[in-house]
Amino acid sequence: MRPFARRFRHIACATSAFGLLAVTPAAFAQDAGASSDDDGEAIVVTARRTEERLETVPVSVSAFSERSLERIQATDTTGLQGAVPNLNIVQGRGSSNATNIYIRGIGQPDALQTFDPAVGVYVDDVYYSRIRGTQLDLLDLERVEVLRGPQGTLYGKNTIGGALKVVTRKPGQTFRGGLSAAYGSYDQFELKASASGPVSDTLAAGFAAMYARRDGYIEDAVLDRDYNDKNTVAVRGAVAYTPSTDFRLDLSIDYSRDDASLTVGQPLNSLTYLIGGGTALALPANPNPNDYDFKGRTTPSLPNSTKLRHWGTSAIAAWNVADDLELKSITAYRRLVTKDYVDIDATQLEIGDVFVGVWQKQFSQELQLNYTGERFQAVGGLYYLKENIESHQEAYADDLIGPLLGNPTFLRTIDDDLTTKSYAAYANASFSLTDALRISAGIRYTDEKKDYFRTTSTFSSSPLLTSLAPYVFARKQSWDDWSPMASIDYRFTDNLMFYARAAKGFKSGGFNGRANSVAESTAYAPEKVWSYEAGFKGSVDDIARFSVAVFHNDYKDFQARVSGIDTDPVTGLPVPVLSVLNAGKLQIRGAELELALTPVTGLLLDTQIGYLDAEYKEFRDARFTATGGSRAFQRPAFAPKWTMRFGAQYEADLGGSGYLTIGGQTRYRSTTALAVDNTFINSQTEIAGLFQPGYWLHDARIVWEDADRKFSVGLYGQNLSDKSYKTDGQDFSSIGSIRTAYYGAPRTFTVRAGVKF
């Protein structure tokens, strides 16, 4: 590896060249939603756990106000897809309530309870420790921030790829409220309401609520039911107590319920029997994604149901100890219950049908001290998290075993219990050497302990299969880590800043939650990444804003789930093997550009472009004997070379008749691998169905607002060309040759009306 200083010199030179291009008159500035809201007001972010203007933060961060989210037509967190360079954020495979998030090629797509996310999700500074329950509807928000690159110093474990921060609107001494309703394709209906205001001079309260439903856009080809629908209720209440100008207490409670149908994909090849081989169901190999007709199949006896109950409460107390010193306490408790049925094989056969029930609870406490001086700023804190997660799983596979054993019934159950305790201390400081030059440094120490218990049982009409002995696995393990960060930034003028940053990211180790034997129930080590980044941020009058960055990541010990077949030592029968490996190293380099231009009053042109060059430097897998036990030739998952969005909107002032806004956007993603296992075993031949070729999506809207911007009505169109495209995939080929792809929504239209008061 090249020395630190030398690597930074290469990055700085590349950024300087890119920056000079960015400030030429032809290409100015940044997404208005990423630097100012659509009313032109500057956005203040807390990416570094203290309030700063977005254009002065020496880190890659995109921020979106409520109006900016409306402009990009985002109604939940997955609506950020395309609006942030090098971000992949889609609904998780086989689940209506999970989110697959990758930033700069780093993420974790598996929603199983023993796998930790690689991108941290925070709501009002409270960490959500599972990827289930993170497909959040955007309800009465102040802003959303997306931090790219490792954020370990201030945000701790499992932010190795970055962080997604949601900041809800707090009640205050000004009364405000809103009501909106929407109706659209697939019998979509949505109702949102919010209100907040003073109760007394020292007390304010507010609430926000929503109901949303939509029929499924995948219809069963035989049965009278549909899939991939929406049925959600969410409510949030908040109280703010400010007895003096030096103290504020914010209390909140939230609840969400999701009762959806199955989330169904498309099988990619014929299914086979586990024992004796042979075809269980003949299907075309690697179907053309452009021919997908949104017709699906599932096992008739499998309940058409996925359920989520998610609630939590938090208390945030802030006390100004002195004019330049603030003490903050963040206390939170959350509970999550999911009961999901998943038809992994996505056919009428019972080969990969499962039930996954999860009961999770977490308590967190953070104490934070924030100092803001004229030339010196610092934040330090202590953090504690305790999480307990229990799971019960059932795998139904009456059609898997095959005629060699008389087509026996088969049921496997798994029960596990994982308790995690995480302790951390952190500090981050910035010092202005001159009015233009500032240096920053930080460090975080994390100590994490996990206690895991797992038991399995097998039930079958075949005595030979019941001899597959159940097993019990229990293990405790702990990991600790030091995560440093250093940055420097220089302001050439009030409107142009250069920064460079180096940071280490850390993702916790864990245990294999998909194991079928004691031998597979292994612990895997943490992932770590060193990230080097440099960039420019600036603006030109009120006409243009820009942000440009280049980065280099050295990512090692990444956790890869791989599948295969082994032989049971007792019965001699083939059994699936699902392992998790610290498989090797990745090198990820790239560049990002965010631009916004307002050449004339009312016209906004904006773009976000991401370039990513991700490659395995080492990927060990002994099964790949033809390539010397290496899979480094494969393409990393969810790391498209290009992500691009181009948007335009024009707001016409109609005088006393109000405002009319016409806007549109087009988004592009180049070829994307949808699974880590994306070639056949011991082969360099790619599995075509587990790749999504490059594609464009087009959206548009037309919105009328009255002269006071209190009433609005709009027509919104998504995926106007009705493009068929895959968003996720999975390879369970060791179980009946299962490979499945999941698709994004087809063309939809929505009419939305709202009133603000």
N, C-alpha and C positions, 0 to 999 in steps of 0.2 A: 504494500500500500504506500502511496506517495505521502511524503511528510505533510503535516497539517498546513503549514504556511504555503507550501507550494500548491497544494490543492486550492486553497483560498485565492491564490494569485490567478490561477486559471479561471476560477468562477468569476472573480472580479473583472477580469478582462472581457470575458464573454458578456457579462452584464453591462459593462460600459458601452460595448458596441451595440447591444440591443437597446440600451437606454438612449443612445444618440439617435437611433432610428425612431424611437418612440416619441421624441419631442420635436420631430420635424413637423411642419404645418399640416402635412397630409394625414397624420395619425396621432391624434391627441386623445389621451386620458381614459378614464376608468368608468365602469358601470356606475351610473348614478345611484343605483341601489347599493353600491358597495362603498360609496364615499359620502354621498348625501342622499336624502330622500327625494321623492319626486316633487316636493315643494321647494327644493333647493336648500333645505336646512342641513347643516353638517351633522353627521351621525357620530355620536360618542359611543365607544365600545369599551368593554372591560376584558379584552383578550389577555391582558397581563395582570388581571385581578385588581386593576385600578382604572379609573376613568381617564380615557385619552381620546383625542380626535383621531379618527381612523387613519388619516393621511400621515400621522406622526408616529404610528406604531411600527417598530422595526421587525415585523413578522408578516408572513403572507396570511391575510385575513380578508374575507368578504363578508359584508354585513348588509342586511336587508330590512328596511322598515316595512310597516304594514302595507303601505302603498306600493312599495317596490315588489313585495310578494304578489300583490294583485296584478302588477304589470307583467310579471313572468308567468302568471296564471297558475300559481302554486297554491294548492288547498291543503296539502299535507307535506311532510318533510321530503317525500320523494319528488315533489315538484321542483326541488332545487337542482335536479338532474339537468346538466347543460349550462346552468347559470353560474357555476363555479368551475374554474379550470381544473382538470384532472380529478374530478369528483365522480364516483360511481355511487348512486344511492337509489336503490330499487326495492320493491317488496321482496322479502325473503322467499326462498323456494318452499313450496308446500305449506305456507302459513299465511294467514290473513293479517297477522299482528306482528310480524318480525320485519326487520329492515337490514338489507345487505349494504353495508357502507364500506367503500374503499376510498382512500385519499392517496394520490400519488403512488398507486399500485400496492398499497398496504391495507389489509383488512382481514375480516374473518366472516365467511358466509354461513357457517354452521350455527344454527340456533340451539343445538343441544346444550343442556344445562352445564356441562363440564367445560365448555369452551368459552373463553373470555373474549369480548370484543377487542378489536385493535384500534377502533376510533371511539373515543369517549363521548357519550351523549349526556349533556347537562341541561337541566331545566331550573332556572333561577339558582344556579350554582350547586344544585343537588345532582349527584352522579347517579345515572341509571345503569345498573351493573349487568343487565342482560340485553341482547339485541331484540328479544321479544318485548313488546310494549313500547317500542321506539318509533313506530310509524305514526307519528303524532299529527293530529289535525291542528291546523294553524288557527287558533281561536284567540282573539283579543290579545294580540302580541304587541310588544314594543319593538322588538327586532329579533332577528336570527343572525348569529355569527358562525362562520365556518373557518376554523383555524387549520391551515395546511402545514404539514410537517409535525414532527414529534413535539409534544407539549409537556414532557415529563416533569420539568422543573416546577411548574405551577399547578399542573392538573394530575400528576401522579401516574399510577399504573394504568395500563390499557389505553394510553393516548399515543401509542407508538406511531400511528398514522396521522393523527390530528384530533380535533375535537369539534363537535357540533353543539353550539350553545343556543338555547331558546330562552328568551327573556320575556316574561309575561308583563302585561300592563298592570301597574300598581295603583290602588285607589289613592286619591288625593283630595285636596280641598276644593277642587273644581268638579262640578257635576258633569258627567258625560255618559253617553249610552248609545246603543245601536241595535238594529234589528235587520236581519236579511233573510231572504227566502230564495230558493233556487229550484228549478225543475229542468230535467234534461233527458238525454238518451238513456235507454234501458230503465225507464221509469224512475230516474234519479229524482230524489226529493231531499232537500236540505233546509234546515231551519237553524239560525244562530241568533242569540240574544246576549247582550251584555249591558251592564250598568254599574256605575260607581260614583261615589261622591261623599261629601262630609256628613257625619252623624253629629259631630260637635266640633269645636275648635281644635281638639286634639285627637279626634277619632274619625277615621274614614273607612268605608266598607265597599265591597264590590262583588259582583258575580259574573260569570260567563257560562253559557250552556249551549249545547248543540245537539241536534238529532240529524242523522244522515243515513239514507238507505239508497240502494241501487240494486237492480236485478243483475244477475251474473251475465258476463259477456261470453261465457262458454256454455253451450247447451249440450246436454247428454244426447248422443246420437240415437239412443234407444229409450232410455228411461225419461219419465216426465219430471225432470229437474235440471237446474242449471248450477253453475259453479262460478267462483271468482267474483262474488258479489260484495256488497257492503251493508252492514246493519250496525250502526254505532250510536251510542249515547255518551256524552261527556259533559261534566259540570265541574266548575271550579269556583271556590269562594275565597275571598281575601279580606283581611282586616289590617289596617295600618294605624298604629298608635304613636303619636309624636307629642309627648308632654312638654318638650322643649326643643329648641333648635339644635341641641347637641345630642339628642337621642331619638331613635326611631326603631320601632318593633313591627315587623311584618309577619303576620300569621296567615297561612294558606292551607287549604285542603282541596284535594281533587279526586275525582272518581271517573273512570271510563269503563264502558261495557261494550264488547264486540261479540255479536252472535251472527257469524257469517257461515256460509256453506263451505264445502271443501275448496281448496285452491288446487287446481288441476293443471298438469302440464301435458306435453305430447311425447309419447314413447318414440324412441329414435331407432329401434331395431327389433328384431324378433326376440321373443323371450324363450328361455330354455329351462329344462328340468335340472335340478341340482345334482341328482344321482342318476347316472347312466346316460346323461346327455339327452339329446333329442329335443325337438321343437315343441314348446308348450303353446305358443301362439305365433303364427307367421305374420310379420309386419314388414312394410318396406323399410329398407335401411336408409338412414340419414335423409328423411323427407325434406323437400325444399321448403325453407322457412317462408318463402313468399307465397306458397300455396296453402298455408294453414287456414282452415275454414272455421276455426273456433267451435268445432264439434269435438266433444271429449267422451270418454268412457270411464266408469269406475265400477268397482265390485258392487253389485246390487245390494248386498247385505251390509255394506259399510255405511254407518250413519253419515249423512251429508251435513257435517257439523264441525265448526271450529269455534271455540268459546274463549273469551278473555274477560277477566275482572282485574282491574288495576286501580289501586288507590294509594294515596299517600298524604302526609301532612308535614309541614316544615315551619320552623320559627327562625327568623333572621333578625338579629339584634345588632344595631350599629350605634356606637357611642363615640362621640368626638371628645376624646380625653383632653386634647388641647387643640389649638387652632390648626396645627399641622399633623396631628396624630389621631388615628381612628382605630378603635378596637371593634372587631366584628365576630359574632358567633353565628354559625349556621348549623342548625340541628334538624335532622330529618328522619322520618320513618316511612317505609314503603312496603306494600304487599302486592304480589302478582300471582294470579292463578290462571293457568291456561289448560284447556282440555281440547286437544286437537286430534282429529282423525286425518290421516294422510294416506292417499293412494299413490305410493311412490312410483309404481309401474304404470299408472295411468291407463289401465285396461280393465276389462270386465273380470279378469282372473284374480284370484286371491294369491298373489305372489309376494308383493311388497306392501301389504296393507298394515298400518300401524296405528296405535293410539299412544299419544304422548301427553301425560298429565304432569303439570309442574306446579309446585307450591313454593313460592319464594318470598322471603322477607329480608329486609335490610334496615340497619340503623347506622347513621353516620353523624359524626360530630366534627366540626372544623372550627378552630379558633384562629383568627387572622389579625395581624397588627400592620397597619398601613401608615407610613410616614411620607408626607409630601412637603419637601422644602423647596427653596428657590432653585438650588442647583442639584440637590440630592433627593432621590425618591427611593423608597424601599418598602417591600412587603414580605412578611414572614408569617409562618403559621405551623400549626399542628393539626394532623388529620387522623381520624379513626373510622374504620368501616367494619361492621360485622354483618355477614350475609349467611343465611341458611337457605339451602335450596334442596327440596325433596322432589323426586320424580318417580312415577310409575309408568312403565311402558309395556305394551302388548304388541307382539308381532304375529299377524295372522298369515299363514302360508299353506293353506290346504292344497293349492295347486302347484306348489314349488317342488316337492320331493320327486314325484314322477311315478310312472307305472312299474318301474323295476321293483319297488317296495309296495305295490298295490295301491298307489295314490293315497297314502295315509293322510289323516288330518295332522296339523302341526300348529302349535301355539307356544311361543316363547315369551316369558315375562321377565322384566328387569325392574328392580327397585334399587334406587341409590339415594344417598344423602351426603351432601357436601356442605361443610361449614368453612367459611373463609374469614380470617381476621387480618386486617391490613392496618399498619401503623406507618405514619409518615411525618417528616418534618421538612420544611422547605424555607428557602430565603431567596429573594431576588432584589437586586439593587441597580439603580441607574445614577450616573454622575455626569453632569455637564462640565466637561473640561473648559469649553468656551461656549459662547452663545450658539455656536453652530455644531460643535462636536460633542457627542455623548457616548459614553461606554456603559454597557450593562453586563451583569453576570449573575448567575444563580445556580443553586444546587438543591437537590431533593434526595433525601434518604428514605427508602421504603423497605419495610420488613413485613413479609406476608406469610401467613401460616394457613395451610389447608388440611382438613381432616375429612377423608373420603371413605364411605362404606358402600359396598355394592353386592347384590345377590341376584342370581338368575335361576330360573326353573324352566323345564321343557315338558310339554304335554303333547302326546301323540297317540294315535291308534296303533302305531307300530312299536312293538316292544324294543326293537333295535334303536329307534330314535329316543325313546324314553331313557335309554341307557346313557345318553349324552348327559353326563353328570352335571347337576347344578353346582354352582360354586359361589363362594363367599370371598370377597376381597375387602380388606381394610388396610388403610395406610395413612400416615401423617407425613407431611413434608413442609419445609419452609424455604423461602428464598428471600434474599435481600439485594438491594441495588442502590448505587449512587448515580444520580443522573445530573450532570452539569450542563450549563448553557453559558455562552458568551456572545455578545453582539456589540457592534459599533455602528453608529449612524452619524451622518454629516448632512447638514442643511446648507445647500449652496445659496438658496434664497428662501423666502417664506413659502414658496410654491414648488420647491424641488428638493427632494431628500434622497440620499443614497444610504443603504444599510447592508451589512453583512452579518451573518449569524451562524453559529455552530451549536448543535444541541444533540444530546443523547436521548433516545427513547427506549422504553422498557415495557414489555408485556409479560404478564405473569406466566409461570409454569402451571402445570395442572396434571390431570389424570385422564386416561382414555375412556370416555363415556360410551363408546361403541364396541367395547371389547366383547368377544364371545368366549373367552377363556382366561384363566389366571395369567397365562403367558402373555396375553395381549394387554392385560390391565396394568400397564406400565405408567410411570410418571414421565412427563416430558419437561424439558428445561424452558426457562423464559426465552423470549425473542428479544433481540437488541438491535438498535439501529443508530448509526452516527449520521447526522444530516448536516450538510453544508449548503448555505443559501446566501444569495446576494440579490439586491434589487434596487429599483428606483420607484419613487412615488412622487406625483406632482400634479399640478394643474396650470392652466393658462386662462387667467381671468375667470369669467363665468361661462366660458365657451367649452372648455375641455378639461378632462381629468384622466390620469393614466396611472397604471401600476404594472410593473414588469419585474419578473423574478426568474432566476435560474437556480437549479439545485442539483446536488449530488448526494445520494444516500447509499451507505454501505450497511446492508441488512443481513444479519446472520442468525443462524439457529431458528429459522422460520419453522413454524409448526404446520406440518402437512399431514392431512388424513389420506391414507392410501389403502386400497382394497386389493384382495387377492384370495386364493384358495389354498387350503392346507388339508392335511389328513388327520382325522381324529385318532389318537393313539390307541383308544380302547376298541372302537367299532370298525376302524379302517375306512370310515365314510368321509367323503369330502365335506369340509366345513368352510364357510366364509371366514376370511380374516380381514378385520378392519383395524388398522394400526394408525397411530399418530407418531410421527417422527420429527425430530429436530434435523431436518433433511439437508441443510446446507446454507448457501449464501446467495443473495441477490445483489446486483448493482442496478440502481435506479437513478437515471439522470433525466432532466427535463427542463422545460421553460414554460412560463405562463404570462399571458398578456390580458389585461382588463382595460378596456377603453370606453369612454362615453363622450359624445360630442353633441353640443346644442348649438348648431350654426345660426339658427334663427329662433325667435321666440315661439315656443310651442312644439318644436321639433326635437326629438331625442333619438340619436343613433347610438347603439352600444354593441359591444362584442366582448366575448370571453373566449380565449383560445388557450388550450393546453397541449403541450407536446411531451410525450413520455417515451423514454428508451429504457425498458426494463428487460434484464436478462439474468438468467441463473448463472452464477459463477461456479456453483457446486450444488448438486442435488443427488444425494446418494440413494440408491435403491438396488439391492442385490439381485432383484428379479430381472433387471435389464442387463443380462450377460452380454448381449450383442453390442452394447456400447460401454462395456467395461464397468458395469454397475452404476452407471450415471444416467440421470434424466435431465441433465443440464441443457439439452437441446430443445426441451419443451418451451412453449410460450407461457409466461406467468399469467395467472388468471386475473381478469378484471383490470387489465393494464393496457387499454387501447393506445396506440401511438398518438392519435389525434382526438381531441374533444373540442368542439367549436359551437358557439352560439352567436347568431347575428340577430339583433332586434331593432325595431323602429317603431316609433309612435308619434302621432301628431295630434295635438290638442287644439281645437278651434274654439276661440272665444266667441260665443253667440250673443254677447251682451246680456241683456236682461233675461234671455232665454236659456242661459246656462253655458255649459261646455260640452263639446262632443270630442271624444278621443277615439281615434282609430289606430290600432296597434297590431303588430305581428312579430313572430320570431320563427327562426328556423334553426334546428339543432342537428349537429352531425357527430357521429361516433364511428371511428374506424374499426376494423376487424378486432373482435374481442373474444378471448378464450373465456368460457363460462364455467370452467371447473379446473381444479388443479390436475386431476387425471384426465388429460385431453388427448393422449395417444393410446393405442393399444399396448398391452403389456409386452415388454421386450421388443418394441417396434418404434420406429420414428414416424409411422403413418398416423396422421392426425385423424381424430374422430370428427368428421365434418359437422355432425349435428351438435357438437359441444362448442361450436364457434358461431358467432353472429357476424356475418359480413358487414362492412361499413354501410351506414344508412343515414337518411335525413328524415326528420320529423318537422312538420309545419303546423303552427298554431296562429290563431288570430282572434281579435276581439274588437267590438265597437261598444262604447259606453257613453251614456248621456248622464250628466250631473246638472242639478239646478244651479242657479247663480250663487247660492250660499254653500254649495257642495254638501248639502244635507240629504238630498234625495238622489238616488242613482238607479239606473236600470241598464243592463248590458247583455249582449249576446257573445258567448265564448265558444270557440271551436278548437278542439284538440285533435292532433294527428289527422289533419285535413285530407291528406292523400291516402288515408286508410292503409298505412303501411303495416305489414305484418313483420314483427321483429321480436327476437328473443331477449330476455333480460337476465335469465339465470339458468343454470343447468346442474345436474348432478350425475355422478357415475357410481352406481352400486352394482357393477357388472359381476362381482363375485356372488351376487344373489340373483340367480335367474337371468343374468345378462342385462340387468336393468340399467338403462340410460334414459334420462328424461330431460326435456327442455321446457322452460316456462316463458310465457309470452306477455308482452305489454298490451295495454288496452287498444282496441280498434278506434276508428273515428267516433267522436262524441261531440254533441252540442249541448250547451247549458244556457238557460236564461236566468239571470240573477238580478234581484231588485233589493235595494236596501235604503234604510233611513238612519241618519245619525242625529243625535240630540244632546 
